Amino acid sequence: MKITASLRLAAAILCFLTLAVPTARAGDWRVPQLMQLLAQNKSGTATFVEKNYLSVLNKPVISSGDLSFVAPDKLEKRTLTPRPETLTLDGNILTIALPGKRPMTVSLRQHPEIAAFVESIRGTLAGDLNALQAFYTLKLGGTPERWRLTLKPKSERLARIFDRIVIRGTQADIRFIDLDERDGDHSEMAITQSDIRR
């Protein structure tokens, strides 16, 4: 299993931090205020379209499907096209299921790079900015109506896998998550909210 596939799953958690939460005023717009908005969601569903740009291919690999999240730590990414696949993160266990095959489970404890990534996201879910800052250098730009949050990994182990994650959104609504990998590969996920459960 390629580690970056799991990183993309973990990154998708971020899209659910933004459903049905209050708005922010421009004068209050700092990373702590954004984190407060992102930490208030309890669960939700969305659809996604993801484009993976791989150095070995001339065209991006495009996939689409559904995402669902239940706080504090359960996420499911169900890919419908081009081929069915379900990735489920429940606590510290990642399960990968393909039609007609036995599901494969992976413990995050055996993959510290993924675990560090996931734990930083869980810190965001809990509104724990200190936990996020323990793993990333954060830079917030733009306005509440059109913001851009850049996360750069602090640890050398994570930095060897990916360069940065860029999250773009409006108020508490994340619209795009971009992941730049160190090997030159790149992924872009566009997210559309489809349901809210608080």
N, C-alpha and C positions, 0 to 999 in steps of 0.2 A: 504494500500500500504506500503510495506517495504521501509523505508527510504534509505537503502543501494542500492536498485535498482535504485533510482534516483541519488544517488551518482555515481554509475557506468556510468549512462548516462552522467552526468556532466564530469566525468573523460574522457570519450571518446572524448570530445572536444579537448583534448590535441593532439590527433592523427592528427588533421587537422592543427595544428600550424606549420607543418613541410614540406609541399609540395612545391617543386619548389622554394627553397630559396638558397642563396649563401652558400659556404662551409666556414669552419673556419680552421685556422692554429693552430697547436698544441700549439705554444707559446702564443696564444691569448685565450686559452681555460679556461674560467671562467664562472660562472653562468650568469653574464651580457651578455657575448658573445652568450651563448646558448639562452638566452631570446631574443636577437636581431634576431637570426635565426628563432625562433619559432613564433615571432610576425609578420612576413612579409607575411604570407599566407592570402589570402582573401577568398578562398572557395575551396572545393574539395570533392571528394568522395573516399570511400575505402570499402573494404570488411573486415569482422572480423570473428574470431572464438573465442568464449569465453568459458572458463571452470570455473564453479562455484563449489567449494569444500565446501559442507555443512556438518556440524558435525552430522546431523541426517541421512545422506546417506553414503553408502559404496563406491559409485562411483560418479565421478563428473557429474554434469549436463552440457552437451555440447550444445551450441547454436551457430548459425551462421547467417550472414545476411549482410546488407549494412549500411554504415554510410554516411551521407552527412552534410556539414557545409557551411554556408554562414555568413561571418563576418557582424556585430560584435557578434551576439548572437543567431543565429538560428542553431540548430542541430537536425538531425533526425537519430534515430537508428531504423532500420527496421529489426526485427528478422524474418527469413524465416523458420528456423528449430530449435527445434523440433515442435514448434507451432508458427503461425504468431502472431506478436505483433509489434506495432509501438509506439515509444516514441518520442515525439517532444517537444523540448525546444525552445520557441520563446519569447525572452525578459524574463519576470518574470513568464511566464505561462508554465507549463508542462502539456502536453496532452498525455493520454494513450489510445490507440485504439486497441481493439480486434475484430476480425471478428464476425459480427452478434450482437455486443453489442454497446450500446451508449458510445461514447468517454467520458472519465472522465478527468476533468481538475483540476489542483492543482496550487494554487498561491504560489510562493516561499516566499512571505511575511509571509505566515502562517507557514512556516517551516524554521526557522532561520538557522538550521544546513545545510540544502541544499543550502539556499541562500548564506551563507558564503562561502561554497565550490564553487558554481558557480561564485560568484563575484571574487574570487581569480583567477579563470581560465580566466575570462574576463579581468582581469588586465594583465594577460600574453598575451592575444590576442592583447591588446593595447600596449604591450611592457612596461607595468608599473610594473617593478620589485618590487617597494615599496609596491604595492597592494598585490603582492604574498607573500612578506615577512611579511606582516601584519597578515597573517593567518598561515604561515608555516615556519618551520626551513628547509632550503634547504641545501642539501649536494650533490655536483657533484663529481663523480669519473670517472676514466678511461681516454680515449683519445677521440678526435673528431670522430675517426673511430669506437669507441666502448665505449660509455658512459653510465653512470647510474646516474640518478637524483632521490634522495630520498626526499620526502616531508613528514614532520612530523607535524601534527596539533599543533598549539599553544594553542587554546582555549580548555578548559576542556570539553565543550559540544561536539565538534568534536572528541576529543580524547576518549570520552566514546563510540563513534560509530566505529571508525577505528583507527588503530595504525599508518599506513603509506601507502603511495602510492609510488611505485617504477616504474619509467619510464626508459626504455632502448632503445637505438637507435644508429644510425650511422649518423654523421653529422646532417642534419636537418630532418632526416627520423626516426620517432618513429616506433619501431618494436613491443614492448610489453608494456602493462600497467598492473601492479599487484597491487591489493588492499587487504591489510590485515585488517580484521575486528576484533574488540575487543572480539567478542563472539567466535572466533576461525575459523569462516568461511573465505574463501579466494577465490579470483577470479583472473583469468589470461586471458588477452585479447591479441591475436596476430592480428596484423593489416597489411593488404596488400594494398598499394596504387593502385587505379584503374583509377583515373582521376584527372586532375589538371585544375583549372580555376582560373586565376589570375586577 
